[in-house]
Amino acid sequence: MGWLKARGQQRTDSTHVLAAIRVLNRLELVAETLRAALNAVATIAPDWLQAVTPLAWYERYSRRIEESRLPKDTAAREAYAHTVGEDGFRFLDLLETPEAPAGLRELPHMEALRRTWQRHYERTEEAPASAEVPAVRQVRFKENRELPPAAAGIESPYDVEARSRQKRDTTWTGYMVHVSETCEPTAPHLLTHVHTTPATVHEAQCTEPMQQALIEKEVPPREHLVDAAYISSELLVRSRDAQDIILRGPTRPSQGWQAQVEGAYGPEQFVVDWDQQQVRCPQGHLSTAWWEHGGGQGSRPIIVQFATQTCAPCPVRAACTRAKRRGRRLGLPPRAEAEAVADARTWYASAEGKAQYGQRAGIEGTLSQGVRAFGLRRTRYWGLANTHVQHVAIAAAINIDRIVAWLDERPPAMTRISRFAALAPANADNPGEAAA
C-alpha cells in the first residue's frame, strides 16, 4: 500500500515490563532457589536424591517459601540464612561427587543455584591445626552493601533473566520493551520494531541495535526521534556516520556539580577553538594546557587546564571550580562528538526543532494502547526470548488495529484529559492538543 517507506521519520520510546514471577526478598530468594533445584533433581533422579537428602530438608524445602513462616527477628533470620547457605553448598558439593547421576550439574536450576550462592554467600576454608583434622568451611551470608551490581543478580529461580531496576520513581523486576514506529502525517503510524531487554539494560545501549535491525528490515528512518536517554555524543556521531540516521532529541545535561547550581559555569559555557587547541572561559581567559587521551576520563579523552594564577584571583571562582590548588579543568569529547552535540542542541532549541520533535509525543499513545488494550506491561512467560515473542505479537496486533482504523477512516484518538482541563481557554497550555 506504500504506507511503510525507508528514510522517513520514526520515533522510539520504552516502558517497563513486569516479569511473571513473585518478587522475593533475599531470604526468600535463596531458600526458593534451593527448593527449585531440589524439585528439578527430584524429577530426574528421585532415588539418588532421596538417598542423600537429610530429613531436615523435607521440613525446610517441601513447601513454597512464601507459604512458610520465616523468622522475624534479626538474629533468627541470620541463622536461617546461614542454614540455607550451608544446605545449598552441601547440595552443590553432592552434585560434584562421582555418585551423582550424569546431567544433573547441567540443569538450568543448578546454574541458577550456583549463581545465586556466588552472589549472596561467601564460603571460606580455615586451615586445619594438624594433618589429622579436616579443614573447616565457614559460610557467611553477605551484607547488602557487598552484593555485586543488580545486572548480575538473579531475582527468581524460575525466570533467571528478569532483573530489578529503579528508574526515577518506578521500581520493578522484569524487562524493558522499546517500541519504534513511523510518524508520517499522511500514512498510518505502523510499528516497525520492538526490542526487548532485561530491565537493567540502559536505553542508550539499545539505540544502535534498534537502528541496525531497522536497516536489516530495509525500513531505516532518516530522522530518529528519541528522548535524552537514547542519546550520547558517541551515538550522535555513529548513528550519522555508520547508519546514515540522524538522532533527534534533547541531549543529556552535564553531570558535574555546576549543572546543579544556579549561575555556575558548566562546560557548555566555554568556547572551544579546536584548531588552536585552546578554550576560552566565560570571563575571557584562555586555557594553558591541552592533553589528548589524558586523565582516564573514559569518553572524555581531551583534558583542558586553566592556569592556577588565572583562576585563583578570579571573582567568580566559586561558580566555576572547587579545586583548591589548581585552576579549572575540563574534560572534552573528541571534536566530532562535541560538534554533533552542539548541532543537536541548536536544532532542539530552534522553532523548527521544537515543532518537529513534538511528533515524538505520539509514541506515548502507542505505549498506552499496548498497555491498556494488549497487556504490554506484563509478560505471560518466563525468559527474555519468550517475552520478546509476546511483544512481537502485540506489535503485530497494534498494526492490524491501526490498518483497519485507517481503512475505515477513523481518526486517531486524542489524549485523554480531565473535564476541567478541557475548559481551558485557547491561550492556556492545553494538554489535550497533542494527538495520541
C-alpha positions as CSV (number, residue, x, y, z in Angstrom):
1,M,0.0,0.0,0.0
2,G,3.0,2.3,0.1
3,W,2.5,3.1,3.8
4,L,5.9,1.9,5.0
5,K,8.8,3.7,3.5
6,A,12.5,3.8,4.3
7,R,14.3,7.0,5.2
8,G,11.3,8.8,6.7
9,Q,10.7,9.8,10.3
10,Q,10.4,7.3,13.1
11,R,10.1,7.6,16.8
12,T,11.1,5.3,19.7
13,D,10.3,5.1,23.4
14,S,10.2,2.4,26.0
15,T,8.2,1.2,29.0
16,H,8.8,-1.3,31.8
17,V,7.5,-4.9,31.7
18,L,6.7,-6.9,34.9
19,A,8.1,-10.4,35.0
20,A,5.7,-13.3,35.6
21,I,7.2,-14.1,38.9
22,R,6.7,-13.3,42.6
23,V,9.1,-10.6,43.8
24,L,11.2,-12.1,46.6
25,N,13.3,-10.6,49.3
26,R,16.9,-12.0,49.7
27,L,16.0,-14.6,52.3
28,E,13.0,-15.9,50.3
29,L,15.2,-15.9,47.1
30,V,18.0,-18.1,48.4
31,A,15.6,-20.6,50.0
32,E,13.2,-20.8,47.0
33,T,16.2,-21.2,44.6
34,L,17.4,-24.2,46.6
35,R,13.9,-25.6,46.7
36,A,13.5,-25.2,42.9
37,A,16.9,-27.0,42.4
38,L,15.7,-29.9,44.7
39,N,12.5,-30.2,42.7
40,A,14.3,-30.3,39.4
41,V,16.6,-33.1,40.6
42,A,13.6,-34.9,42.2
43,T,12.1,-35.1,38.7
44,I,15.1,-36.7,37.1
45,A,16.9,-38.6,39.8
46,P,14.5,-39.2,42.7
47,D,16.3,-42.3,44.1
48,W,19.7,-40.7,44.3
49,L,18.2,-37.5,45.9
50,Q,16.2,-39.5,48.5
51,A,19.4,-41.3,49.5
52,V,21.4,-38.2,50.1
53,T,18.8,-35.8,51.5
54,P,18.9,-35.1,55.2
55,L,15.5,-35.3,57.0
56,A,15.6,-31.7,58.0
57,W,15.5,-30.6,54.3
58,Y,12.0,-32.0,53.9
59,E,10.8,-29.7,56.6
60,R,12.6,-26.7,55.2
61,Y,12.0,-27.1,51.5
62,S,8.9,-29.2,50.8
63,R,6.6,-26.1,50.6
64,R,6.9,-22.9,48.7
65,I,9.0,-20.5,50.8
66,E,6.3,-17.8,50.8
67,E,4.0,-20.3,52.5
68,S,6.5,-20.9,55.3
69,R,6.8,-18.8,58.4
70,L,10.2,-17.3,58.2
71,P,11.9,-15.9,61.3
72,K,11.0,-12.3,62.2
73,D,13.8,-11.1,64.5
74,T,17.3,-10.3,63.0
75,A,19.3,-12.9,64.8
76,A,16.9,-15.7,63.8
77,R,16.8,-14.6,60.2
78,E,20.6,-14.5,60.0
79,A,20.7,-18.0,61.5
80,Y,18.1,-19.2,58.9
81,A,20.1,-17.6,56.0
82,H,23.2,-19.3,57.3
83,T,21.5,-22.7,57.5
84,V,20.1,-22.3,53.9
85,G,23.6,-21.3,52.7
86,E,25.2,-24.4,54.3
87,D,22.4,-26.6,52.7
88,G,23.0,-25.1,49.3
89,F,26.7,-25.6,49.4
90,R,26.3,-29.2,50.6
91,F,23.9,-29.9,47.7
92,L,26.3,-28.4,45.2
93,D,29.1,-30.5,46.7
94,L,27.0,-33.6,46.3
95,L,26.4,-32.8,42.7
96,E,30.2,-32.9,42.2
97,T,30.6,-36.4,43.6
98,P,31.1,-39.4,41.3
99,E,27.9,-41.0,42.6
100,A,25.8,-38.1,41.2
101,P,23.8,-39.0,38.1
102,A,25.1,-37.6,34.8
103,G,23.5,-34.4,33.6
104,L,22.3,-33.0,36.9
105,R,25.1,-30.4,37.0
106,E,23.9,-29.0,33.7
107,L,20.3,-28.4,34.7
108,P,19.3,-24.8,34.4
109,H,18.2,-24.7,38.1
110,M,21.6,-25.9,39.1
111,E,23.2,-22.9,37.3
112,A,20.7,-20.6,39.0
113,L,21.7,-22.1,42.3
114,R,25.4,-21.6,41.7
115,R,25.0,-18.0,40.6
116,T,22.7,-17.2,43.4
117,W,25.1,-18.7,46.0
118,Q,28.0,-16.9,44.4
119,R,26.2,-13.6,44.7
120,H,24.7,-13.9,48.2
121,Y,27.1,-16.2,50.1
122,E,30.8,-16.4,50.8
123,R,32.5,-19.7,51.8
124,T,36.0,-19.7,53.3
125,E,38.1,-22.6,54.4
126,E,40.2,-22.5,57.6
127,A,43.4,-24.4,57.6
128,P,43.4,-27.5,59.9
129,A,45.5,-27.4,63.1
130,S,47.1,-30.8,62.1
131,A,47.0,-33.3,59.2
132,E,44.5,-35.5,61.1
133,V,41.9,-32.7,61.5
134,P,39.8,-31.8,58.4
135,A,39.6,-28.3,57.1
136,V,36.6,-26.2,58.4
137,R,34.5,-24.4,55.9
138,Q,32.7,-21.2,57.1
139,V,29.6,-19.9,55.3
140,R,28.6,-16.3,55.5
141,F,25.5,-14.5,54.2
142,K,26.8,-11.3,52.6
143,E,25.6,-7.9,53.6
144,N,23.5,-5.9,51.1
145,R,26.4,-3.4,50.5
146,E,28.7,-6.3,49.4
147,L,26.4,-7.5,46.6
148,P,27.6,-7.1,43.0
149,P,25.6,-4.8,40.7
150,A,22.0,-5.7,40.0
151,A,22.8,-6.6,36.4
152,A,24.4,-9.8,37.6
153,G,21.7,-10.7,40.1
154,I,19.1,-13.4,39.6
155,E,15.7,-12.3,41.1
156,S,13.9,-15.6,40.7
157,P,15.0,-19.2,40.0
158,Y,12.0,-19.5,37.6
159,D,13.0,-16.6,35.4
160,V,16.7,-16.1,35.6
161,E,16.8,-13.3,33.0
162,A,14.4,-11.0,34.8
163,R,16.3,-8.1,36.6
164,S,15.4,-5.4,39.1
165,R,15.7,-1.7,38.3
166,Q,14.7,1.6,39.7
167,K,14.1,4.4,37.2
168,R,13.1,7.7,38.8
169,D,10.0,6.8,40.9
170,T,9.4,3.4,39.4
171,T,10.9,0.2,40.7
172,W,10.1,-3.1,39.1
173,T,11.5,-6.6,38.3
174,G,11.4,-7.8,34.8
175,Y,12.2,-6.3,31.4
176,M,12.1,-3.2,29.2
177,V,10.4,-3.0,25.8
178,H,11.5,-0.4,23.2
179,V,8.9,0.4,20.5
180,S,9.7,2.1,17.2
181,E,7.0,3.4,14.8
182,T,6.6,5.6,11.8
183,C,5.1,9.0,12.3
184,E,4.4,10.4,8.8
185,P,1.3,12.6,8.8
186,T,0.0,11.1,5.5
187,A,0.1,7.4,6.5
188,P,-0.9,5.2,9.4
189,H,1.6,5.1,12.2
190,L,2.9,1.5,12.0
191,L,5.2,-0.2,14.4
192,T,8.5,-1.2,12.7
193,H,10.4,-2.8,15.5
194,V,10.2,-3.9,19.1
195,H,13.4,-4.5,21.2
196,T,13.1,-6.4,24.5
197,T,15.9,-6.3,27.1
198,P,16.4,-7.1,30.8
199,A,15.4,-4.2,32.9
200,T,19.0,-3.3,33.8
201,V,20.0,-2.6,30.1
202,H,20.1,1.2,29.7
203,E,18.2,2.9,26.8
204,A,21.5,4.2,25.2
205,Q,22.7,0.6,24.9
206,C,19.6,-0.1,22.6
207,T,19.9,2.7,20.1
208,E,22.4,1.1,17.7
209,P,20.9,-2.4,17.9
210,M,17.4,-1.0,17.1
211,Q,18.8,1.1,14.2
212,Q,20.7,-1.9,12.8
213,A,17.5,-4.0,13.0
214,L,15.6,-1.4,11.0
215,I,18.4,-1.3,8.4
216,E,18.2,-5.1,8.1
217,K,14.5,-4.9,7.6
218,E,15.1,-2.2,4.9
219,V,13.0,0.3,6.7
220,P,15.5,2.6,8.4
221,P,14.5,6.1,9.3
222,R,16.3,9.2,8.0
223,E,15.4,11.0,11.3
224,H,15.0,9.1,14.5
225,L,13.1,10.9,17.2
226,V,14.0,9.8,20.8
227,D,14.3,11.1,24.3
228,A,17.6,12.0,26.0
229,A,18.1,8.5,27.4
230,Y,18.8,7.2,23.9
231,I,21.3,9.9,23.0
232,S,25.0,10.4,23.8
233,S,27.8,12.2,21.9
234,E,29.2,8.9,20.6
235,L,25.7,7.8,19.4
236,L,25.1,11.0,17.6
237,V,28.2,10.5,15.5
238,R,28.0,6.7,15.0
239,S,24.3,7.0,14.1
240,R,25.0,9.6,11.5
241,D,28.2,8.2,10.0
242,A,27.6,4.4,10.3
243,Q,23.9,4.2,10.0
244,D,23.1,7.3,8.0
245,I,20.4,8.1,10.6
246,I,20.1,11.5,12.3
247,L,19.2,11.2,16.0
248,R,16.8,13.9,17.1
249,G,16.1,14.8,20.6
250,P,17.4,16.6,23.7
251,T,20.9,15.8,24.8
252,R,21.7,14.9,28.3
253,P,23.0,17.8,30.5
254,S,26.4,17.9,32.0
255,Q,26.8,15.7,35.1
256,G,29.2,18.0,37.1
257,W,28.2,19.9,40.2
258,Q,27.9,23.1,38.1
259,A,24.8,21.7,36.5
260,Q,23.1,21.5,39.9
261,V,24.0,25.1,41.0
262,E,22.2,28.1,39.5
263,G,24.6,30.5,37.9
264,A,27.6,28.1,37.9
265,Y,29.7,27.7,34.8
266,G,29.1,24.3,33.0
267,P,31.3,23.0,30.1
268,E,28.8,24.3,27.5
269,Q,29.6,27.9,28.5
270,F,33.2,27.6,27.5
271,V,34.2,28.3,23.8
272,V,36.5,25.7,22.2
273,D,38.9,26.6,19.5
274,W,39.7,23.1,18.1
275,D,42.3,24.3,15.6
276,Q,44.3,26.2,18.1
277,Q,43.6,23.6,20.9
278,Q,42.5,26.3,23.3
279,V,39.4,27.0,25.3
280,R,38.1,30.5,26.4
281,C,36.3,30.7,29.7
282,P,33.2,32.8,30.3
283,Q,35.5,35.5,31.8
284,G,37.6,35.6,28.6
285,H,40.7,33.8,29.9
286,L,42.4,31.2,27.7
287,S,43.4,27.7,28.8
288,T,47.1,26.9,29.1
289,A,47.3,23.2,28.6
290,W,45.6,20.6,26.3
291,W,46.2,16.9,26.7
292,E,44.9,14.2,24.3
293,H,43.8,10.9,25.9
294,G,44.6,12.0,29.4
295,G,43.3,11.6,32.9
296,G,41.5,8.3,32.4
297,Q,38.3,10.2,31.6
298,G,36.7,7.4,29.6
299,S,34.7,9.0,26.8
300,R,36.3,12.4,27.6
301,P,39.8,11.9,26.2
302,I,40.7,15.6,26.0
303,I,41.8,17.4,29.2
304,V,42.0,21.2,29.2
305,Q,43.6,23.0,32.1
306,F,43.4,26.7,33.1
307,A,46.3,28.3,34.9
308,T,46.2,28.5,38.7
309,Q,47.4,32.1,38.5
310,T,44.4,32.9,36.4
311,C,41.7,31.1,38.3
312,A,42.9,31.9,41.9
313,P,42.1,35.6,41.9
314,C,39.0,35.2,39.6
315,P,36.0,36.9,41.3
316,V,33.6,34.1,40.0
317,R,35.9,31.2,41.0
318,A,33.3,29.7,43.4
319,A,30.8,29.4,40.5
320,C,33.4,27.7,38.3
321,T,35.6,25.3,40.2
322,R,36.0,23.8,43.7
323,A,39.6,22.8,43.1
324,K,41.8,24.2,45.9
325,R,45.3,24.0,44.4
326,R,44.8,24.4,40.6
327,G,42.7,26.1,38.0
328,R,39.5,24.9,36.3
329,R,39.9,21.6,34.4
330,L,37.6,20.5,31.6
331,G,37.1,17.1,30.1
332,L,36.1,17.3,26.4
333,P,34.9,14.6,24.0
334,P,36.5,14.3,20.5
335,R,35.8,17.1,18.2
336,A,33.3,15.3,16.1
337,E,31.3,14.3,19.1
338,A,31.4,17.8,20.6
339,E,30.3,19.4,17.4
340,A,27.5,16.8,17.0
341,V,26.2,17.7,20.5
342,A,26.3,21.4,19.7
343,D,24.4,20.9,16.5
344,A,21.8,18.7,18.3
345,R,21.3,21.4,20.9
346,T,21.0,24.1,18.3
347,W,18.3,22.1,16.4
348,Y,16.4,21.2,19.6
349,A,16.3,24.9,20.7
350,S,15.1,26.2,17.3
351,A,11.4,26.7,16.5
352,E,11.7,24.1,13.7
353,G,13.3,21.6,16.1
354,K,10.6,22.1,18.7
355,A,7.8,21.6,16.2
356,Q,9.4,18.6,14.7
357,Y,10.3,17.0,18.0
358,G,6.7,17.5,19.2
359,Q,5.8,14.5,17.0
360,R,7.7,12.2,19.3
361,A,5.0,12.6,21.9
362,G,2.7,10.4,19.9
363,I,4.7,7.3,20.9
364,E,3.3,7.7,24.4
365,G,-0.1,6.9,23.0
366,T,1.3,3.8,21.4
367,L,2.7,2.6,24.7
368,S,-0.7,3.4,26.3
369,Q,-2.5,1.4,23.7
370,G,-0.1,-1.5,24.1
371,V,-0.5,-1.5,27.9
372,R,-4.3,-0.9,28.1
373,A,-5.5,-3.0,25.2
374,F,-2.9,-5.7,24.7
375,G,-1.2,-6.3,28.1
376,L,2.2,-4.9,27.1
377,R,3.4,-4.2,30.6
378,R,3.0,-7.8,32.0
379,T,4.8,-10.7,30.4
380,R,2.9,-14.0,30.3
381,Y,6.1,-16.1,30.0
382,W,9.4,-16.8,31.6
383,G,12.6,-15.7,29.9
384,L,13.7,-12.9,27.6
385,A,13.1,-14.8,24.3
386,N,9.6,-15.8,25.2
387,T,8.8,-12.3,26.4
388,H,10.1,-10.8,23.2
389,V,7.8,-13.1,21.1
390,Q,4.9,-11.7,23.1
391,H,6.0,-8.2,22.3
392,V,6.3,-9.0,18.6
393,A,2.7,-10.4,18.7
394,I,1.4,-7.3,20.4
395,A,3.1,-5.1,17.8
396,A,1.5,-7.0,15.0
397,A,-1.9,-6.7,16.7
398,I,-1.5,-3.0,17.1
399,N,-0.6,-2.7,13.4
400,I,-3.7,-4.7,12.4
401,D,-5.8,-2.5,14.6
402,R,-4.3,0.7,13.1
403,I,-4.6,-0.5,9.5
404,V,-8.3,-1.3,10.0
405,A,-8.8,2.1,11.6
406,W,-7.0,3.8,8.6
407,L,-9.1,2.0,6.0
408,D,-12.3,2.8,8.0
409,E,-11.1,6.5,8.1
410,R,-11.3,6.6,11.9
411,P,-9.1,9.4,13.2
412,P,-6.7,8.7,16.0
413,A,-8.0,9.3,19.5
414,M,-7.0,12.4,21.3
415,T,-5.0,12.3,24.5
416,R,-7.5,11.9,27.4
417,I,-7.8,14.9,29.7
418,S,-10.0,15.8,32.6
419,R,-13.2,17.7,32.1
420,F,-11.8,20.7,33.9
421,A,-8.7,20.8,31.7
422,A,-11.0,20.8,28.6
423,L,-12.4,24.1,29.8
424,A,-9.1,25.9,29.5
425,P,-9.1,28.9,27.1
426,A,-7.2,28.8,23.8
427,N,-4.3,30.8,25.1
428,A,-3.7,28.4,28.0
429,D,-1.4,25.3,27.8
430,N,-3.8,22.6,26.9
431,P,-2.6,19.0,27.4
432,G,-5.3,17.8,25.0
433,E,-3.8,19.4,22.0
434,A,-1.4,16.5,21.2
435,A,-2.8,13.6,19.3
436,A,-2.3,10.2,20.7
